[in-house]
Amino acid sequence: MPRNKSLRILHELPIVKGFRPMWMRHRFGQAVVLNLEEYEVLRLIDYEGKIHEEVAGMMKVSRPTVTRIYESARRKLSTALVEGRSFLIEGGEIMMKEQYFLCEDCQHRINLPVDEDTPGVCPACGSEKIINLNNCFIRGCRRCRRCR
């Protein structure tokens, strides 16, 4: 019997939920789904220039696991680019370092420690339209303004 998959540690949520080709409508059925751990590996290796061993330590997984995640992410990203398909960034076996919230009125991002409660109002504009980005990215709610 295989052992349970360990949760990967995600240090930062993406700024956007995904991308689509300019001339096409967004169709969720044909979209390539890039998991959050794949996004994190691409961000750390390609954007921040870290080596695989460093990334493995940061995400609390083995180096071969980082390599597998990296190859999967690059394959999905190249499929979306070559075939002209949109891609979404959501889901995966992850654990967040912080809670992330977004005010739907002013787009202010709020970062809180994991043990704190949801903010009642936005500290920037006082709006009560606060969405939990952790739930949005992990479960793919498709209800909030970012997902539509």
MIDO-200683 format. One record per residue (C-alpha): x, y, z; residue number from 1; residue in three letters. Coordinates in Angstrom, 1 decimal, padded with zeros to 4 digits. Each point is the difference from the previous one (the first is absolute). Layout:
% MIDO-200683
{{X; Y; Z}; NUM; 'ALA'}
...
% end
This chain:
% MIDO-200683
{{000.0; 000.0; 000.0}; 1; 'MET'}
{{001.5; 003.4; -001.0}; 2; 'PRO'}
{{000.6; 002.6; 002.6}; 3; 'ARG'}
{{-002.1; 003.2; 000.1}; 4; 'ASN'}
{{001.1; 002.9; -002.1}; 5; 'LYS'}
{{001.6; 002.7; 002.1}; 6; 'SER'}
{{-001.4; 003.5; -000.3}; 7; 'LEU'}
{{002.2; 002.4; -001.9}; 8; 'ARG'}
{{000.6; 003.4; 001.7}; 9; 'ILE'}
{{-001.0; 003.0; -002.1}; 10; 'LEU'}
{{001.6; 003.3; 001.0}; 11; 'HIS'}
{{-001.9; 002.3; -002.3}; 12; 'GLU'}
{{-003.3; 000.0; -002.0}; 13; 'LEU'}
{{000.1; 000.9; -003.7}; 14; 'PRO'}
{{-001.1; 003.6; -000.9}; 15; 'ILE'}
{{-002.3; -001.3; -002.7}; 16; 'VAL'}
{{-002.3; -003.1; -000.3}; 17; 'LYS'}
{{001.1; -000.9; -003.5}; 18; 'GLY'}
{{000.4; 001.2; -003.6}; 19; 'PHE'}
{{-001.8; -000.5; -003.3}; 20; 'ARG'}
{{000.7; 000.8; -003.6}; 21; 'PRO'}
{{-001.1; 003.4; -001.1}; 22; 'MET'}
{{-002.4; -001.1; -002.7}; 23; 'TRP'}
{{-001.8; -002.8; 001.8}; 24; 'MET'}
{{-002.8; -000.1; 002.6}; 25; 'ARG'}
{{000.8; -001.6; 003.3}; 26; 'HIS'}
{{-001.1; -003.7; 000.0}; 27; 'ARG'}
{{000.8; -001.8; 003.2}; 28; 'PHE'}
{{-000.4; -003.5; -001.7}; 29; 'GLY'}
{{003.0; 000.6; -002.3}; 30; 'GLN'}
{{002.2; 001.9; 002.5}; 31; 'ALA'}
{{003.3; -001.5; 001.1}; 32; 'VAL'}
{{000.0; -000.1; 003.8}; 33; 'VAL'}
{{003.4; 000.9; 001.6}; 34; 'LEU'}
{{000.0; -001.1; 003.7}; 35; 'ASN'}
{{001.2; 002.4; 002.6}; 36; 'LEU'}
{{003.0; -002.1; 000.9}; 37; 'GLU'}
{{001.0; 000.1; -003.7}; 38; 'GLU'}
{{-000.4; 003.8; -000.1}; 39; 'TYR'}
{{002.1; 000.2; 003.2}; 40; 'GLU'}
{{002.8; -002.1; -001.5}; 41; 'VAL'}
{{000.0; 002.0; -003.2}; 42; 'LEU'}
{{000.1; 003.3; 002.0}; 43; 'ARG'}
{{002.8; -001.2; 002.2}; 44; 'LEU'}
{{002.2; -001.6; -002.7}; 45; 'ILE'}
{{-000.6; 002.1; -003.1}; 46; 'ASP'}
{{-001.0; 003.4; 001.4}; 47; 'TYR'}
{{002.1; 000.1; 003.2}; 48; 'GLU'}
{{002.9; -002.1; -001.4}; 49; 'GLY'}
{{000.2; -002.5; 002.9}; 50; 'LYS'}
{{001.5; -003.4; -000.5}; 51; 'ILE'}
{{-002.1; -003.2; 000.5}; 52; 'HIS'}
{{001.6; -000.8; 003.4}; 53; 'GLU'}
{{-001.0; 003.4; 001.4}; 54; 'GLU'}
{{-003.5; -000.4; -001.3}; 55; 'VAL'}
{{-000.3; -003.4; 001.5}; 56; 'ALA'}
{{001.0; 001.3; 003.4}; 57; 'GLY'}
{{-002.4; 002.9; -000.2}; 58; 'MET'}
{{-003.0; -002.2; -001.1}; 59; 'MET'}
{{001.0; -002.9; 002.4}; 60; 'LYS'}
{{000.1; -002.6; -002.7}; 61; 'VAL'}
{{002.9; -002.0; -001.6}; 62; 'SER'}
{{002.0; 001.3; -002.9}; 63; 'ARG'}
{{-001.3; -002.7; -002.5}; 64; 'PRO'}
{{-003.5; 001.1; 000.9}; 65; 'THR'}
{{000.9; 003.6; -000.8}; 66; 'VAL'}
{{001.3; -001.2; -003.4}; 67; 'THR'}
{{-003.2; -001.9; -000.7}; 68; 'ARG'}
{{-002.2; 002.9; 000.9}; 69; 'ILE'}
{{002.2; 002.3; -002.1}; 70; 'TYR'}
{{-000.1; -002.2; -003.1}; 71; 'GLU'}
{{-003.8; -000.3; 000.3}; 72; 'SER'}
{{-000.4; 003.7; 000.3}; 73; 'ALA'}
{{002.1; 000.7; -003.0}; 74; 'ARG'}
{{-001.9; -002.6; -002.1}; 75; 'ARG'}
{{-003.3; 001.6; 001.0}; 76; 'LYS'}
{{001.1; 003.5; -000.7}; 77; 'LEU'}
{{001.5; -000.9; -003.4}; 78; 'SER'}
{{-003.2; -001.9; -000.9}; 79; 'THR'}
{{-002.1; 003.1; 000.7}; 80; 'ALA'}
{{002.3; 002.2; -002.0}; 81; 'LEU'}
{{000.4; -002.3; -003.0}; 82; 'VAL'}
{{-003.7; -001.0; -000.2}; 83; 'GLU'}
{{-001.3; 003.5; 000.7}; 84; 'GLY'}
{{-001.9; -001.2; 003.1}; 85; 'ARG'}
{{-000.7; 002.0; 003.1}; 86; 'SER'}
{{001.4; -001.1; 003.3}; 87; 'PHE'}
{{-001.1; 000.2; 003.6}; 88; 'LEU'}
{{002.1; 000.1; 003.1}; 89; 'ILE'}
{{-001.9; -001.9; 002.8}; 90; 'GLU'}
{{-000.1; -003.1; 002.1}; 91; 'GLY'}
{{002.7; -002.4; 001.2}; 92; 'GLY'}
{{001.3; -001.6; 003.1}; 93; 'GLU'}
{{001.2; 003.1; 001.9}; 94; 'ILE'}
{{000.2; 001.7; 003.3}; 95; 'MET'}
{{000.1; 003.8; 000.2}; 96; 'MET'}
{{002.4; 002.0; 002.2}; 97; 'LYS'}
{{-002.5; 002.8; 000.4}; 98; 'GLU'}
{{-003.7; 000.8; -000.7}; 99; 'GLN'}
{{-000.6; 002.3; -003.0}; 100; 'TYR'}
{{-003.2; 002.1; -000.4}; 101; 'PHE'}
{{-001.1; 002.5; -002.7}; 102; 'LEU'}
{{-002.3; 002.9; 000.2}; 103; 'CYS'}
{{-002.3; -000.2; -003.1}; 104; 'GLU'}
{{-000.6; 003.8; 000.1}; 105; 'ASP'}
{{003.5; 001.5; 000.1}; 106; 'CYS'}
{{002.1; -003.2; -000.8}; 107; 'GLN'}
{{002.0; 000.4; 003.2}; 108; 'HIS'}
{{001.8; -003.3; 001.0}; 109; 'ARG'}
{{000.1; -000.9; 003.7}; 110; 'ILE'}
{{002.5; -002.5; 001.3}; 111; 'ASN'}
{{-000.6; -001.5; 003.5}; 112; 'LEU'}
{{001.6; -002.8; 002.0}; 113; 'PRO'}
{{-001.8; -003.3; -000.3}; 114; 'VAL'}
{{-001.4; 000.1; 003.6}; 115; 'ASP'}
{{-001.8; 003.4; -000.4}; 116; 'GLU'}
{{-003.7; 000.4; -001.0}; 117; 'ASP'}
{{-001.3; 001.4; -003.3}; 118; 'THR'}
{{000.0; 003.8; 000.1}; 119; 'PRO'}
{{-003.4; 001.5; 000.3}; 120; 'GLY'}
{{000.7; 003.1; -002.1}; 121; 'VAL'}
{{002.7; 001.1; -002.4}; 122; 'CYS'}
{{002.6; 002.2; 001.8}; 123; 'PRO'}
{{000.5; 002.1; -003.1}; 124; 'ALA'}
{{-003.6; 000.9; -001.0}; 125; 'CYS'}
{{-002.3; -001.4; 002.7}; 126; 'GLY'}
{{-001.9; -002.4; -002.3}; 127; 'SER'}
{{-001.4; -003.2; 001.2}; 128; 'GLU'}
{{000.5; -001.8; -003.3}; 129; 'LYS'}
{{003.0; -002.1; 001.0}; 130; 'ILE'}
{{000.7; -003.3; -001.7}; 131; 'ILE'}
{{002.4; -002.7; 001.2}; 132; 'ASN'}
{{002.6; -000.5; -002.7}; 133; 'LEU'}
{{001.3; -003.3; 001.6}; 134; 'ASN'}
{{-003.4; -001.6; -000.6}; 135; 'ASN'}
{{-000.3; 001.6; -003.5}; 136; 'CYS'}
{{003.3; -001.3; -001.2}; 137; 'PHE'}
{{000.0; -003.4; 001.7}; 138; 'ILE'}
{{-003.6; -001.0; -000.7}; 139; 'ARG'}
{{-000.6; 002.1; -003.1}; 140; 'GLY'}
{{-003.3; 001.6; 001.0}; 141; 'CYS'}
{{-001.0; 001.4; -003.4}; 142; 'ARG'}
{{-002.4; 002.3; 001.8}; 143; 'ARG'}
{{002.0; 003.1; 000.9}; 144; 'CYS'}
{{001.0; 002.7; -002.3}; 145; 'ARG'}
{{003.6; -001.4; -000.4}; 146; 'ARG'}
{{-001.3; -003.3; -001.2}; 147; 'CYS'}
{{-002.7; 001.1; -002.4}; 148; 'ARG'}
% end
